[in-house]
Amino acid sequence: MTISYAKKKKISYSDVDMQGMWRLSGLLSELSSIATQHALELKLWHETLLSDYGWVVSKQRLHFYHPITLNQCVEIKTWVGKNSTVIFPRYYQITDERGEVLAVCTSIWTLLDLKKRSIVMPKKVGLSVPRVEEDDAPIDKPEHFEIPFLLTYQMTRTVYFSDIDTNQHMNNARYLEWVYDVVDLEDMRTHMIEDVTIFYKKEIPPMTRVKLYLGKDQTCFIVRGTDEQDQVTYFEVKCLWKYLTSKSE
């Protein structure tokens, strides 16, 4: 049984942002796509489960060593980590044509009962998880972070049809699109993201209204999404960034 999976991709115009770098929401979508392909290969998933169960990511961390830019040819590799009863790590590595590591990602997944909206053990639904003896993580798992500055209200967004995936909640890649939309455009133009930590704390179902808060300093920005009464935190995202003086950095 192969516990790793890889595919090659050329970064096209439709993949990049205004800086010519691979758009992070698209990158996360690509990671989810190859995770699904690998899960099918491992028999960790099959389409007959589509309306009843779904793998969901609860937290992830993405770190960039180098920008991933237009027309680059990359290889994306994923593999499974050492799991517990209901916690399943999955890792990723993105390399260029010379084999240099451009980015790595670690993510934590659980299997969700889509009708009860509760976590379920894979063996309960007939899925067999491969046994992994050593946890070969390319980067430390996401850790809860302190917020060193005040977060201020920016806007309220509603979860519409285009935000929802087959698990009947907001798609994990859409979170980053919302996050970037509350950051000042000039900041996004002049900075490179080096590290992203995302905590998906609570599902966001269709038609939910989400209040978005932002705080930032010279080294990072943090975005939080809450319910309209500020009683429930749906997600928190921390992005480490650096000032980009040229595209060669």
TORDONU-416621 format. One line per field, with one value per residue: residue number from 0; x, z, y of N, C-alpha, C, O, CB in turn. Coordinates in steps of 0.001 Angstrom, whole numbers, plus 500000, padded with zeros to 6 digits. Atoms other than C-alpha are relative to their C-alpha. Glycine has a CB too. Example, Ala and Ser with C-alpha at 12.3 -4.5 7.8 and 13.67 -1.06 7.14 Angstrom:
2
k = (0,1)
n.x = (500890,499180)
n.z = (500000,499940)
n.y = (498810,498810)
ca.x = (512300,513670)
ca.z = (507800,507140)
ca.y = (495500,498940)
c.x = (500900,499230)
c.z = (500000,500730)
c.y = (501200,501090)
o.x = (501936,499739)
o.z = (500665,500899)
o.y = (501181,502198)
cb.x = (499008,500414)
cb.z = (501246,498585)
cb.y = (500027,500462)
This chain:
249
k = (0,1,2,3,4,5,6,7,8,9,10,11,12,13,14,15,16,17,18,19,20,21,22,23,24,25,26,27,28,29,30,31,32,33,34,35,36,37,38,39,40,41,42,43,44,45,46,47,48,49,50,51,52,53,54,55,56,57,58,59,60,61,62,63,64,65,66,67,68,69,70,71,72,73,74,75,76,77,78,79,80,81,82,83,84,85,86,87,88,89,90,91,92,93,94,95,96,97,98,99,100,101,102,103,104,105,106,107,108,109,110,111,112,113,114,115,116,117,118,119,120,121,122,123,124,125,126,127,128,129,130,131,132,133,134,135,136,137,138,139,140,141,142,143,144,145,146,147,148,149,150,151,152,153,154,155,156,157,158,159,160,161,162,163,164,165,166,167,168,169,170,171,172,173,174,175,176,177,178,179,180,181,182,183,184,185,186,187,188,189,190,191,192,193,194,195,196,197,198,199,200,201,202,203,204,205,206,207,208,209,210,211,212,213,214,215,216,217,218,219,220,221,222,223,224,225,226,227,228,229,230,231,232,233,234,235,236,237,238,239,240,241,242,243,244,245,246,247,248)
n.x = (500840,499217,500501,499719,500589,499415,500397,499290,500877,499397,500777,500512,500517,501200,499612,499196,500601,499508,498547,499488,499734,501102,501038,500034,501253,499854,499037,500695,500921,499184,499617,501188,500279,499111,500330,501144,499511,499237,500952,500651,499022,499802,501309,500429,501175,500599,501066,501285,500129,500035,501099,500095,498781,499007,498772,499906,498756,500295,498959,498869,498947,499306,498797,499316,498565,499820,501264,500372,500372,500519,499246,499187,500445,499787,500549,500684,500007,500727,499906,500757,499211,500428,501313,500639,501312,500814,499146,499244,499128,499602,498924,499763,498756,499998,498628,499858,499463,498683,500193,499912,501269,500576,500984,500442,501273,500491,501437,500644,501302,500906,501126,501223,501334,500613,501374,499954,499004,499117,498827,500217,498795,500065,500352,501445,500676,499358,498769,498791,498930,498687,499201,498764,499236,499309,500694,498981,500554,499006,500039,500772,501454,500515,500124,500816,499145,500452,500294,499281,500523,501457,500682,501103,501024,499794,501196,500773,500215,500982,499604,500932,499838,498650,499058,500311,499489,500870,500267,501116,499570,499084,498798,498824,499243,500709,499614,498877,500493,500606,498920,499265,500872,500049,498672,499795,499493,498598,499236,499912,499163,498603,499514,500066,500392,499012,500515,501442,500605,501457,500809,501418,500482,501400,500550,500832,501005,500539,500760,499499,499351,498744,499298,498565,499157,498609,498946,498731,498813,498990,499612,501104,501376,500901,501406,500928,501388,500911,501416,500407,500038,498628,499983,499405,498907,500019,498636,498926,498905,498817,499076,498733,499656,498829,500076,499452,499428,499971,500584,498953,499775)
n.z = (500000,500076,499060,500522,501308,500543,501333,500498,500416,500456,499487,501139,499696,499166,498656,499263,499541,500682,499924,500812,499129,499900,499074,498911,500005,501036,499520,499053,500776,500640,498956,499677,501138,500033,498817,500382,500908,499210,499158,500858,500258,498759,499558,498858,500465,501272,500325,499427,498692,500233,499337,498595,499235,500708,499313,499830,499383,498811,499891,500873,500046,501286,499918,501268,500021,501182,500706,501113,500926,501332,500936,499329,499996,498642,499609,498715,499398,498741,499321,498752,498788,498968,499559,498790,500316,500845,500495,501113,500642,501401,500268,501405,500362,501374,500460,501391,500910,499510,498740,498862,499295,500055,498934,499304,499298,499118,499773,499133,500562,499310,500815,499478,500347,500557,499528,498580,499851,498906,500400,499975,500270,501335,499981,499798,501304,500894,500597,499336,500048,500043,498777,500169,498770,499661,500500,500765,500297,500565,499217,498779,500099,499587,498567,499653,499934,499278,500859,499289,500310,500045,501255,500215,500948,501380,500823,499778,501234,499930,500699,501098,500747,500548,498899,499358,500657,499906,498590,499626,499208,500736,500478,499270,500800,500028,498828,500322,500845,499074,499213,500816,500357,498945,499862,500889,501307,500136,499204,500762,501166,499633,499075,500322,498880,499754,499171,499742,499080,500061,499113,500328,498667,500050,501356,500391,500928,500977,499621,498761,500084,499254,499779,500205,499245,500465,499287,500690,499691,501047,500248,500266,499819,499495,500313,499265,500431,498902,500277,499898,498594,499490,498977,500592,500949,501049,500447,499789,500961,499767,501130,499869,501288,500053,501056,501254,500760,501418,500220,499926,498610)
n.y = (498806,498767,499005,498659,499754,498771,499578,498823,498914,498750,498887,499243,498669,500089,500427,499029,498753,498814,500005,501101,501145,500958,499538,500972,500754,501018,500985,500869,500842,501038,500950,500800,500873,501161,500790,500828,501043,500962,500724,501000,501050,500747,500472,499210,499268,500398,499058,500401,499356,498560,499277,500400,499749,499208,499625,498546,499543,499211,498979,500245,498997,499976,499174,499785,499703,499163,499751,500880,498941,500295,500843,501005,501389,500495,501300,499956,501338,500107,501287,500044,500085,500935,499526,500519,500587,499127,498917,500558,499020,500139,499057,499661,499319,499500,499811,499554,501017,500419,500708,499092,499879,498657,499830,501211,499800,501052,499813,500985,500322,500915,500459,499391,500488,498801,499870,499664,498927,500400,500783,501443,500785,500610,501425,500109,499937,500951,499484,500482,499002,500651,499921,499246,500158,498765,498821,499286,498678,499090,498762,500202,499881,498683,499775,498837,498817,498824,498850,498941,498672,499914,500316,499062,500458,499559,500200,501215,500763,501085,501224,500278,501247,500149,500237,501278,501200,501177,500280,499138,498849,499141,500670,499516,499032,498726,499220,499122,498913,499041,499400,499036,498883,498992,499402,498862,500413,499613,500973,501246,499728,499765,501014,501425,500853,501054,501079,499850,500967,499872,500820,500059,500327,500447,499972,498859,500515,499048,498812,499420,498689,500086,498733,500166,499086,499985,499300,500218,499222,500109,501388,500920,499544,501030,499784,500865,499976,500344,499812,498594,499591,500142,501049,501193,499772,501014,500287,499036,500177,499170,499993,499306,499412,499129,498997,500525,498893,500384,501323,501006,500370)
ca.x = (500000,501416,501179,502459,501126,502549,501523,503129,501647,502628,501517,499314,497872,494615,496552,498339,497489,498401,502008,502310,502471,500355,497125,496899,493243,494026,497028,494884,492295,495051,496255,492708,492323,495425,494485,491177,492949,495306,492427,490677,493871,494247,490538,490203,487320,484868,482116,479288,479994,479553,476192,476837,480465,483276,486898,487328,490463,490445,493738,496706,499971,501638,505224,506972,510736,510488,507675,505809,505357,503848,505108,506949,506699,506273,505714,503229,503686,501383,501622,499789,501109,500760,497137,495094,491511,489917,492880,494582,497627,498381,501512,502557,505734,506054,509329,510593,512104,515506,514023,514363,511662,509443,506763,505555,502251,500952,497231,494992,491861,488841,485969,482590,479116,477343,473871,474739,477496,479745,483147,483129,485847,486697,486400,482781,481960,484177,487274,490720,493456,497021,499329,502169,504930,506785,505323,507443,506157,507944,507054,505651,501920,499778,499948,497487,498820,498572,497104,499501,497368,493783,491544,489109,485882,486209,483068,480344,480159,477457,478173,476534,476315,479758,481394,480044,481654,480274,480509,477726,479801,482203,485099,488495,490094,487400,488505,491738,489872,487814,490965,492782,489769,490011,493744,494753,495419,498740,499918,499122,500915,504116,504392,505085,503363,505888,503769,500032,498338,494606,492301,488855,487207,483562,481774,480200,476933,475179,473665,475622,476626,480242,481881,485526,488129,491707,494860,498408,501950,505244,505643,502162,498424,495596,491989,489164,485654,482810,479044,477041,476868,480649,479890,481221,484605,484404,488051,491358,494138,497649,499897,503573,504744,507755,508168,508806,511202,511388,509828,513195,513085)
ca.z = (500000,498993,501815,499697,496514,494150,491100,488931,488091,486067,487635,485114,484897,486468,489502,490492,492340,491427,492479,490117,493072,493494,495110,498557,498256,495014,496581,499440,496941,495112,498363,499188,495707,495889,499431,498023,495210,497703,500033,497130,496373,500013,500255,502957,500957,498285,496534,498018,501306,499755,501275,504668,505686,504827,505755,507178,508106,511621,511504,509235,508867,505591,505406,502363,501858,498434,496439,493998,490856,487376,484934,487604,487298,490713,492240,495097,497377,500192,502782,505896,509433,512587,513683,516835,517067,515455,514635,511276,510232,506548,505250,502016,500309,497173,495236,492019,489031,490733,493825,495990,498630,498061,500680,503240,504986,507940,508485,510931,509651,511163,509662,510031,510103,507819,509188,512898,512324,514714,514516,513746,513747,510223,511224,512230,508561,507113,506332,507138,507991,507020,509954,510209,512748,512556,512136,509360,509591,507407,509829,513332,513731,514156,517658,519307,519150,521349,519822,520695,519382,519217,516559,515068,513173,509367,507746,507889,505230,504505,503518,500115,497596,496089,499530,500274,499557,499502,503297,503376,505060,504082,502020,503725,500821,500929,504410,502988,500343,503089,505131,502292,501520,504892,504597,503064,499332,499526,502298,500113,497198,499139,501379,500946,503201,504793,507188,507622,510576,510324,513065,511859,515270,514313,511095,509201,507607,504619,505088,508285,508787,509951,511489,510453,512699,511788,513685,512382,513081,511167,511411,511101,510752,512384,511256,513364,512237,514778,514898,514957,518768,519137,521235,518845,517118,513791,512784,513480,510941,511626,508719,509150,506434,505302,503205,499578,497898,494664,493141,493286,497092)
ca.y = (500000,503372,505890,508789,510333,512962,514966,517621,521002,524059,527333,529165,532681,531534,530250,533449,536653,540225,539600,536633,534219,531101,532263,530661,529729,527903,526219,524917,523684,521799,520239,519127,517689,515508,514486,513221,511346,509753,508844,507092,505171,504148,503263,505889,507281,506229,508128,506085,507883,511320,512242,510617,511181,513558,514167,517671,519591,521060,522946,523367,525200,526168,527459,528949,528792,530431,532086,529834,531880,531975,529315,527341,523574,521987,518591,518305,515308,514223,511475,510357,510694,508655,508833,508403,507152,510200,512509,511994,514062,514622,516298,517970,519120,521251,521147,522740,520933,520791,519188,522303,522534,525578,524991,522459,521940,519972,519419,517587,515823,514087,512113,513797,512284,514771,514037,514180,516788,514859,513163,509454,506778,505523,501864,502526,503173,500442,502508,501117,503628,502644,501941,504454,503789,507119,510573,512101,515675,518261,521080,521369,520928,524066,525495,527856,531379,534431,537599,540458,543308,544498,542987,545485,544816,545026,543603,540967,538235,535659,532048,531611,528772,529460,529106,525611,522227,518672,518497,521120,523817,526577,525250,525480,527384,530073,531090,532488,534463,536083,536682,538411,540576,542320,543097,546419,546040,547890,545576,542568,544203,544846,541775,538074,535559,533200,531156,530567,528872,528201,526939,525897,526037,525509,524635,527511,526330,527935,531411,532062,535704,535993,539063,539485,541102,542064,542999,543422,544544,544477,540704,539255,539758,537832,537477,536074,535144,535120,534911,538143,538143,537571,534502,531852,531921,530106,530456,532181,532693,533948,534940,535781,538158,540116,543233,542300,544699,542725,539623,537869,537725)
c.x = (500878,499425,500449,499469,500572,499408,500777,498993,500845,499096,499611,499490,498789,500310,500569,499206,500643,501522,500629,500369,498762,499041,499788,498706,500046,500964,499330,498999,500745,500434,498827,499683,500909,499817,498830,500432,500769,499081,499254,500936,500198,498724,499600,498733,499456,498713,498643,499766,499650,498925,499921,501209,500980,501225,500075,501314,499655,501038,501125,500982,500754,501187,500685,501487,500334,498631,499773,499323,499536,501008,500969,499367,500355,499483,499421,499901,499217,500194,499273,500948,499441,498728,499625,498630,499199,500801,500957,500851,500229,500994,500188,501382,499927,501438,500007,500651,501375,499907,500114,498614,499553,499058,499666,498714,499733,498540,499451,498559,499204,498901,498704,498767,499194,498557,499969,500922,500907,501132,499698,501322,499868,499562,498509,499239,500725,501249,501193,501123,501352,500777,501315,500751,500663,499295,501011,499485,501082,500107,499121,498510,499546,499866,499143,500900,499349,499738,500558,499471,498475,499485,498803,499074,500247,498733,499270,499752,498977,500489,498933,500373,501441,501053,499958,500582,499055,499727,498934,500390,501027,501298,501247,500814,499337,500334,501107,499586,499333,501066,500714,499159,499902,501351,500147,500676,501477,500903,500174,500915,501490,500582,499886,499617,501025,499417,498536,499557,498500,499366,498542,499287,498572,499519,499197,498993,499501,499146,500387,500633,501195,500635,501506,500765,501451,500891,501321,501117,501018,500304,498844,498668,499137,498576,499169,498611,499096,498549,499621,499940,501387,500100,500683,501112,500005,501408,500947,501134,501115,500945,501250,500377,501274,499823,500738,500502,500111,499459,501052,500237,499268)
c.z = (500000,500952,499621,498575,499488,498623,499624,499508,499501,500425,498833,500446,500924,501438,500860,500390,499288,500064,499088,500818,500091,501088,501087,500048,498953,500397,500979,499298,499335,501014,500380,498898,499993,501256,499708,499088,500762,500891,499199,499739,501215,500503,501346,499679,498771,499813,500539,501374,499895,500778,501492,500841,499169,500863,500059,500695,501171,500238,499041,500054,498693,500115,498640,500236,498836,499393,498918,498968,498640,499166,500685,499846,501359,500127,501397,500516,501303,500590,501340,501179,500960,500653,501365,499591,499028,499402,498963,499332,498523,499699,498496,499853,498530,499619,498562,499168,500412,501312,501219,500626,500006,501163,500609,500752,500902,500314,500841,499521,500948,499022,500654,499503,499558,500444,501474,500281,501191,499458,500158,499700,498634,500012,500206,498689,498969,499303,500830,499802,499992,501289,499694,501327,500439,499342,499320,499562,499460,500760,501216,499753,500467,501506,500243,500251,500833,498998,500681,499763,499932,498623,499860,498903,498610,499150,500446,498655,500265,499177,498963,499265,499550,501067,500518,499207,500229,501444,500582,500994,499193,499675,500632,499216,499995,501216,499655,499068,500853,500797,499201,499655,501091,500237,498971,498699,499838,500826,499236,498785,500361,500944,499415,501262,500131,500737,500308,500944,500033,501001,499585,501265,500013,498556,499740,498951,499036,500652,501364,499714,500954,500096,499929,500716,499543,500989,499311,500653,498890,499614,499640,499965,500398,499655,500775,499414,501124,499527,500273,501441,500644,501113,499512,499054,498989,499540,500437,499057,500358,498817,500360,498627,500100,498837,498769,499163,498515,499889,500062,501419,500336)
c.y = (501247,501034,501406,500089,501311,500301,501246,501035,501162,501146,500912,501365,499939,499597,501115,501247,501180,500120,498947,498785,499117,500455,498941,499197,498894,498915,499033,499087,498854,498949,499104,499006,498772,499140,499061,498857,498932,499172,498934,498814,499108,499332,500620,500786,499317,500791,499609,500633,501485,500738,499720,500386,500824,500259,501527,500336,500908,501092,499649,501159,499836,500945,500058,500278,500929,500283,498947,500886,499473,499217,499040,498630,499404,498580,500135,498568,500040,498613,500094,499860,498967,500521,499463,499476,500848,501164,499438,501088,499664,501109,500197,500644,500401,500305,500499,498902,499494,499221,500885,500172,501455,500264,498645,500324,498804,500287,498854,499818,499107,499593,500460,499268,501219,500192,500418,501179,499711,499136,498519,499294,499334,498538,499776,500002,499144,500492,499557,501012,499288,500230,500708,499977,501305,501178,500923,501368,500927,501315,499741,500188,501386,500083,501240,501200,501097,501130,501243,501406,499947,499617,500931,499482,500612,499909,498748,499324,498903,498816,499664,498709,499781,499726,498564,498832,498820,499583,500922,501094,500785,499267,500602,501021,501374,500871,500992,501130,501075,500741,501081,501221,501062,500669,501111,499559,500330,499085,498689,500165,499993,498953,498588,499233,498874,498800,500278,498889,500255,499034,500129,499531,499461,500106,501280,499509,501071,501079,500577,501367,500003,501388,499749,501105,499853,500746,499715,500798,499761,498559,499076,500730,498811,500397,498984,500161,499534,500069,501458,500510,499929,498960,498728,500426,498863,499637,501113,499660,500968,499860,500790,500538,500810,500960,499501,501180,499699,498591,498896,499536,498698)
o.x = (501765,498250,500305,499263,500774,498998,501256,497888,501894,497890,500477,499473,498630,499447,500635,498159,501346,502117,501852,501070,497634,499414,499611,498721,499555,500750,499520,498838,500256,500418,498997,499259,500439,500058,498829,500009,500617,499279,499002,500515,500363,498745,498879,498185,500218,498101,497751,498641,499435,499190,499130,501064,500970,501111,499900,501786,498830,500733,501337,500645,501128,501033,500867,501853,501259,497723,500723,498274,499654,502196,501671,498144,501520,498656,500076,499324,499337,500383,499042,502021,498474,498694,500235,498396,498572,500236,501690,500324,500286,500817,499793,501913,499523,502119,499043,500857,501786,500914,500078,497620,500277,499016,499795,498417,500013,498170,499968,497818,499770,498653,498490,498643,498894,498037,499182,500888,501183,501011,499035,502155,498806,498789,497977,498121,500525,501659,501173,501487,501583,500709,502053,500212,500725,498827,501690,499288,502181,501048,498239,498096,500251,499386,499202,501959,498127,500362,499990,500035,497877,500025,498011,499509,500540,498381,499785,499313,498825,501010,497821,501319,501961,502186,500828,500572,497950,498818,498655,499584,501395,501916,501333,501426,500020,500242,501059,500146,499537,500981,500925,499697,499471,501443,499669,501646,502217,502023,501254,501566,502330,501744,499036,500182,501341,499883,498172,499798,498057,499660,497948,499152,498227,499824,498552,499365,499760,498427,499715,501353,501065,500842,502017,500458,501886,500490,501479,500882,500644,500806,499065,498572,499430,498188,499497,498202,499324,498257,500441,499961,501530,500961,501154,500904,500178,501698,500533,501504,500888,501325,501163,500263,501729,499118,501876,499717,500154,499436,500700,500940,499341)
o.z = (500842,500857,500409,497910,500268,497897,500489,499082,500068,500181,498145,501639,501797,502311,502081,499820,498296,499295,498966,500332,499953,502255,500784,500397,499189,500091,500884,499678,499294,500719,500559,499161,499789,501225,500138,499273,500502,501038,499704,499753,501088,501497,502145,500531,497978,500784,500618,501873,500909,501311,502197,502009,497939,502069,499048,501554,501030,500835,498709,500416,498314,500540,497981,501045,498917,499548,498323,499239,498331,499133,499998,499868,501756,499339,502301,499864,502070,499864,501871,501066,500662,501147,501880,498413,498108,498697,499233,498588,498139,500104,497677,500775,497681,500305,497820,499654,500008,501830,502343,499923,500472,501698,499963,501050,500542,500552,500814,499372,501765,498029,501850,498314,500374,500372,501860,501366,501999,498393,501107,498961,498323,499153,499837,498614,497766,498296,502059,498670,500813,501883,498799,502354,501633,498206,499979,498372,500013,500551,501186,498913,501228,502149,499484,500867,500887,497938,501670,500268,499928,497605,500792,497957,498483,498457,501236,497704,501392,498076,499302,499638,499660,500739,501292,497976,500741,501697,501781,501824,498087,500544,500809,499823,499864,501151,500058,499143,500625,500991,499697,499456,500816,501016,497843,498722,499256,500418,499248,498353,499544,501337,498569,502331,499158,500559,500659,500684,500256,500993,499680,501495,500858,497850,500636,497798,499235,501620,501867,498729,502134,499085,500550,500567,499187,501559,498707,501361,497804,498519,499075,500376,500052,499811,500823,499066,501702,498421,500769,501674,501837,501987,500317,498184,499354,499280,500718,498906,500543,498448,500690,497628,501185,497869,498861,498615,497687,500871,500101,501627,501470)
o.y = (501387,501389,502341,499074,502242,499396,501979,500697,501468,501109,501453,501670,500792,499692,500971,501553,500988,500875,498874,497898,499591,500579,497761,498017,497790,497742,497821,497927,497725,497754,497898,497881,497653,497934,497908,497716,497738,497966,497840,497657,497895,498604,500022,501486,498764,501238,500454,500648,502149,501816,500347,500746,500765,500478,502208,499591,501812,502124,498483,502287,498726,502090,499035,501130,501737,499466,498438,501470,498287,499538,498299,498496,499401,498120,500653,497698,500995,497637,501181,499267,498265,501648,498525,499203,500323,502000,498486,501916,498496,502258,499367,501263,499606,501068,500310,497790,498406,498739,500385,500357,502335,501372,497605,501481,497661,501437,497738,500789,498380,500277,500263,498975,502091,501306,501282,501759,500598,498531,498100,499819,498794,498113,498728,499494,499311,499914,499632,501330,498401,501306,500294,500390,501598,501091,501711,501614,500971,502080,498883,500988,502048,499149,502207,501077,501228,501182,501708,502377,498871,500050,501068,498826,501800,500863,497957,499972,498431,498992,499259,498015,498670,499375,498165,498837,498997,498792,500887,501515,500390,498652,501817,501899,502390,502097,502155,502224,502268,501954,502188,502310,502181,501618,500988,498803,499537,498776,498099,499213,499615,499057,498308,499463,498189,497675,501399,497710,501381,497839,501203,498329,498635,501066,501825,499291,502258,500832,501477,501536,499679,502060,498817,502288,498757,501761,498654,501776,499317,498307,498005,501886,497667,501555,497799,501269,498471,500525,502230,501719,500197,499055,497925,501273,497700,498469,502238,498495,502164,498748,501973,499828,501172,500676,499042,501955,500609,497850,497717,498548,498225)
cb.x = (499048,500024,500462,501533,498432,501544,498479,500985,499078,500218,500797,498880,499634,499029,501000,501202,500144,499364,500436,501192,500433,500527,498661,500200,498806,500454,501201,499286,499267,501234,500517,498796,500160,501469,499662,498930,500889,501048,499001,499565,501327,500537,500003,501112,500337,499726,499907,499929,501288,499809,498681,499803,500653,499396,501256,498787,500909,499920,500532,499530,500960,499043,500971,499349,500825,500945,499994,499052,501164,499623,500766,500176,500653,499315,501091,498578,501449,498500,501488,498985,500068,501114,498942,499884,499199,498836,500783,499047,501342,498760,501306,498890,501245,499090,500800,500833,500075,500897,500982,500582,500119,499264,498719,501106,498828,500851,499237,500046,500161,499396,500018,499926,499307,500061,499238,500449,499307,499212,501246,498900,500235,501341,500776,499508,499912,499047,499958,500416,499901,500809,500261,499714,501051,501480,499257,500430,499356,499671,499458,500472,499306,498643,501395,499122,500304,501047,498451,501423,500589,499529,499552,500539,498576,501093,500367,498655,501338,498611,500201,499976,499083,500376,499708,498480,501412,500621,501277,498895,500593,500296,500087,500884,500151,498499,500457,501127,499011,499033,501003,500484,498627,499513,501122,500843,499198,500194,499300,498599,499618,500125,499230,501361,498554,501158,500826,499172,500623,499474,500196,499712,500082,499086,499114,500880,498830,499180,498541,501025,498995,500979,499604,500339,499873,500097,500047,499879,500585,501264,500688,499961,499453,500168,499737,499998,499802,500216,499136,498652,499018,500509,498583,498932,501380,499177,500046,500484,499514,500715,499327,501112,498864,501322,500585,498922,501357,501449,499289,501279,499543)
cb.z = (501222,498556,501410,500045,500065,499909,499926,498865,501161,498450,501084,499294,498716,499398,499906,499175,501525,500595,501425,499224,501408,500297,499239,501309,499735,498717,500672,501054,498938,499324,501236,500239,498695,499872,501188,499307,498910,500851,500636,498657,499584,501066,500107,500435,499702,499952,498535,500111,500779,498560,499357,500082,500443,499545,499283,500816,498966,501212,501462,498570,501223,498842,501070,499228,499899,498958,499375,500465,499808,499283,499044,501484,498826,501029,499948,499876,500249,499797,500200,499985,500673,501055,498999,501127,501270,500802,501162,498973,500736,499029,500641,499464,500269,499843,500119,499920,498603,500189,500109,499566,501442,498691,499465,500981,498993,501308,498655,501510,498640,501292,499833,499606,501220,498505,499803,500803,500176,501096,500837,498976,501112,499334,501092,500873,499507,498992,499888,499455,501206,498809,500592,499534,499819,499568,501153,498775,501257,498562,499147,501088,500833,499342,500660,501243,498592,501071,499731,499616,498665,500367,499954,499632,500511,499362,498504,500725,499474,499498,501002,499013,498793,499235,501140,500147,500515,499250,500803,500583,501379,500800,498479,500367,498568,499936,501133,499370,498945,500953,500449,498728,499682,501284,499827,500699,498893,500426,501350,499552,499382,500629,501309,499423,499798,500790,501309,498664,501438,498555,501486,498766,500870,500965,499769,499436,500770,498958,500002,500673,500347,499326,501378,498497,501520,498605,501491,498522,501403,500443,501199,501052,498706,501535,498466,501522,498758,501207,500856,499351,500778,500511,500441,499253,500732,498816,498467,501479,498526,501325,498743,500572,499488,499854,500475,499211,500543,499399,498656,499418,500936)
cb.y = (500004,500550,499669,500319,500043,499878,500257,499613,500450,500000,500784,499221,500725,499010,498903,500400,500148,501232,499766,500450,500469,498567,500292,500702,500936,500625,500700,500836,500836,500622,500743,500906,500773,500454,500922,500851,500610,500721,500976,500640,500608,500917,498472,500948,501479,498457,500153,498479,499838,500258,499637,498527,498670,501315,499401,500553,500740,499098,500116,499769,499876,500439,499451,501165,498696,499316,501416,498805,500931,501291,500869,500345,499181,500912,498875,500668,499489,500298,499578,498842,501346,499789,499612,501107,499804,500544,500680,499352,500073,500062,499516,500955,499089,501270,498689,501306,500554,501217,498900,501374,499461,500199,500688,499466,500199,499908,500095,500448,499320,500660,498446,501471,499244,499950,498676,498798,501379,499240,500393,499580,498936,500103,499287,501132,501455,499585,501543,498605,500984,500511,498582,501471,498925,499938,500741,499177,500610,500282,501215,500954,498897,500283,500156,499710,500519,500431,500143,499961,500528,501412,498496,501401,500374,499179,499902,500313,499391,500474,498811,501177,499996,501239,500953,499832,499662,498839,500127,499166,499553,501267,500084,498839,499495,499755,499071,499200,499463,499287,498927,499340,499485,499374,498931,501077,500664,501459,499735,499547,501348,501344,500084,499484,499425,500557,499851,499958,500106,499723,500414,499039,501210,500852,498773,501192,499424,499267,499672,499051,501162,498995,500633,499997,499737,500649,499581,500377,499620,500676,499463,498899,500674,499801,499886,500333,499128,500947,499032,500184,499120,501343,499681,499147,500103,500488,499829,500002,500228,499603,500594,499062,500871,499176,501350,499162,500346,500094,499959,500535,501131)
